[in-house]
Amino acid sequence: MSIEDAPDEVEEYVAENHDLLVRMLAYGDTEARGYALALLANGGTPNDLEQVQREFDKLREDGG
């Protein structure tokens, strides 16, 4: 499923809960991170995916 194919509900959820999803990626357990990443990948924008990459880079630098 590409971003263009994502149901409107997923895109709306991601838009309304973007900050929560990013925090889940940064601080959640493995399951929470998986759900957040799936939502961002399927309902987010390319900019969202870049932000996800920055969060992963930050975690790597911090040793998390």
C-alpha positions as CSV (number, residue, x, y, z in Angstrom):
1,M,0.0,0.0,0.0
2,S,1.4,3.3,-1.0
3,I,0.7,6.7,0.6
4,E,-1.7,7.4,-2.3
5,D,-3.6,4.2,-1.6
6,A,-4.0,4.8,2.2
7,P,-7.6,5.0,3.4
8,D,-8.7,8.5,4.3
9,E,-9.2,7.4,7.9
10,V,-5.6,6.4,8.2
11,E,-4.4,9.7,6.7
12,E,-6.7,11.6,9.0
13,Y,-5.6,9.6,12.1
14,V,-1.9,10.2,11.3
15,A,-2.5,13.9,10.7
16,E,-4.3,14.3,14.0
17,N,-1.9,12.2,16.1
18,H,1.4,12.9,14.4
19,D,3.2,14.0,17.6
20,L,1.9,10.9,19.5
21,L,3.1,8.6,16.8
22,V,6.6,10.2,16.8
23,R,6.8,9.8,20.6
24,M,5.7,6.2,20.3
25,L,8.6,5.6,17.9
26,A,11.0,7.3,20.2
27,Y,10.0,5.8,23.6
28,G,7.5,3.0,23.0
29,D,8.2,-0.7,23.2
30,T,8.7,-2.8,20.1
31,E,5.0,-3.4,19.5
32,A,4.1,0.3,19.9
33,R,6.9,1.3,17.6
34,G,5.7,-1.2,15.0
35,Y,2.2,0.2,15.0
36,A,3.4,3.8,14.9
37,L,5.7,3.0,12.0
38,A,3.0,1.2,10.1
39,L,0.6,4.1,10.5
40,L,3.2,6.7,9.5
41,A,4.4,4.6,6.5
42,N,0.8,4.1,5.2
43,G,-0.9,7.3,6.1
44,G,1.9,9.9,6.5
45,T,3.6,12.2,4.1
46,P,7.2,11.9,2.8
47,N,8.1,14.6,5.4
48,D,6.7,12.3,8.1
49,L,9.0,9.6,7.0
50,E,12.0,12.0,7.1
51,Q,11.1,12.9,10.6
52,V,11.0,9.2,11.6
53,Q,14.5,8.8,10.1
54,R,15.7,11.8,12.2
55,E,14.2,10.2,15.3
56,F,16.0,6.9,14.6
57,D,19.3,8.8,14.0
58,K,18.8,10.6,17.3
59,L,18.2,7.4,19.2
60,R,21.2,5.8,17.6
61,E,23.4,8.8,18.6
62,D,22.0,8.7,22.2
63,G,22.6,5.0,22.5
64,G,18.9,4.2,22.8
